[in-house]
Amino acid sequence: MAFDYVLERELAFNETDMAGIAHFSNFFRWMEVAEHGFLKSLGVDPVVQDRDKFWGWPRVRASCEYHSPLRYGDCFEVHLFVKEIKQKSVVYFFRIRKREADGSYIAVARAEMTSVYAGFDVPSQSMAALDLEQDLLGKLEEAPAELMKSARNQRPA
């Protein structure tokens, strides 16, 4: 059973604004990339298609609190934690940290995202939330409370 996943990246030039700082919208992209990596690490496809039906994970809520800038060339990690497992959705908490030259980390941002497991029928153009499948529930677990508390309380240096 798994409750976390780490995505490591280097900030690319095309992800920066005119000041060379990571554009805020990229944090949401990185959260989604981390979620997809996490699901794939569990053997779960983030999107499944069978003829004219799709199953996937639309987001119903996302927020990000920024603490310190990321600049072009910075190495950083997006650490995903499973905060809560509900009947039809998963709530993720993200800790984004920049790696310093000495190997230590500085908190850059904290974020949350709620993804609902849903099916979409193309002919009827209808979407409906679905119960999480037992196979997935057998692979997921919520992160330990003490770990979540520690991750939430990290502040920039």
Secondary structure, DSSP 8 states (H G I E B T S, - for coil): -B-EEEEEEE--GGGB-TTSBB-THHHHHHHHHHHHHHHHHTT--SSEEETTEEEE--EEEEEEEE-S--BTT-EEEEEEEEEEE-SSEEEEEEEEEEE-TTS-EEEEEEEEEEEE-EEEETTTTEEEE----HHHHTTB----HHHHHHHHH----
